[in-house]
Amino acid sequence: MNRERLKHPTLPEAFSEVLSDVAELFRKELRLAKAELASNVSTKLRGGIWLAITGLLGLAAFALVLGSLVSWVATLDISLPAAFLIVAAGVGLAAILTYLAGRKDAEKALAPSRTIRQVKQDIDITKEQLT
């Protein structure tokens, strides 16, 4: 008789089992969300580091290029303001290139999209089982 009961559980037993399974599933989904968020935060941090390096390189390049270009321009009889504009354009181009490299990592979405999609799917499956 006990064996018969396991094969054909009563409605409250089946409902209790489904709720238990759903609770376990959501605990697993929460663990997955934590792992995905940690990964996304790591990527954001890496992107921020790239952008910080970009700023430092841009500043160093500005100082070096400005000094050498001003020296070179002085030998060509070009005005000092024109020399500063040329240097600013070159350093601006280098800053744009390094910014684009860092922005790629910084643009990754922080939300756990895979987990959200999986939870929605789990909700749909649970609804199907309960109906």
N, C-alpha and C positions, 0 to 999 in steps of 0.2 A: 504494500500500500504506500509506503514511503517513496518507493521508486516511482510509482504512478504519479505521485504528487510533484516530483521533480520534472517529469515529462510534461505535465499539464498544470502549471502553477495557477493559482487563483488570480483574479484581477488585482487585488491589493498587492499580492506578492510580485506579480509582473510589473506593476507600476512602481513598486519600491525598488525593484532591480533596475528598471530603466532610469529612475532618478539617481540611483547610486552610480550607474554607468555615466550618466551625464555629468554628475559632480566630478568624477574622476577625469573625464575628458576635459572639463574646463580647468582643472588643476594642471593638467598636462599642457593645455593651451597657454595658461599663464606662464609656465616655465619657458615655453617656446617664445612667448612675447618678450620675456626678460632677456633671453639670449639674443634675440633679434635686435632689441633696443641697445644692448651692450655693443653689438657689432656696428650698428649705425652711429652710435656716439663715438666709437673709435675712429670711424671714417671721417666724421665731422672734425674731430680733434686733429687728425692727420691733415685735413684740408686747412685748418686754422694755422697749423705749423708751417705749411707751405706758404700761406699768405704772409705770415710774419717774416719768413725768410725772404720773401719777395720784397717786403718793405725795407729790410736791411740791405739787400743787394741793390735795390733802387737808390737808396741813400748813398751807399758807397760808390756806385757807378756815377751818380750825379756829381759827387765831389771829384772823382778821378777824371771823368770825361770833361768836366768843366775846366779843371786846371790845365789839362793837356790841350784842349781845344782853344782855350783863351790864349795859350802860349803860341799855338800854331797860327791862329788868326792874327795875332799881333805882328807876325812876320809877313802877312799878306796885305797889310794896310786895309783891313776890314774893320769897321767900327766895333767897339766893344759891345754895344747892345745887340748887334747882329750876331756876334759870336755867342752871346748868352742864349739867343733864340735857337740857334743851331744845336747847341748842347742840350737845351731843354727838349727839343724834338727827338733827339737820339735817345735820351734817357727815358722819355715818355714811351717810346716804342718798346724799349726793353722792359719797362714796368708792365705794359699791356700784355706782353708775351708771358711773363711769369705769373701775372694775375690769372690769365686763362688756364695755365697749368694747375694752379691751386684751386680754382673755382670748380673744376671737374669733380674733385673729391668733396668739396663743401656743398655741392648741390644735391647730394644723395638725400632722399627723404628720411626723416627721423622716425616716422610712424612705422610700426611693425606691419607692413602691408600684407605679407604672407600670412601672418597670424590672423589678421582681421578677416581675410578671405576665407581661411580655414574655419574660423569661428562661425562665420555666416553659413558656411556649408554644413557645419555640425548642427546648427540650429535648424536648418532645413530638414536634415535627416531625422533629428529628434521629433520635429513636428510630424513627419511622415509616420514615425513609429507610434506616436501617440494617437494618431487618427485611424 
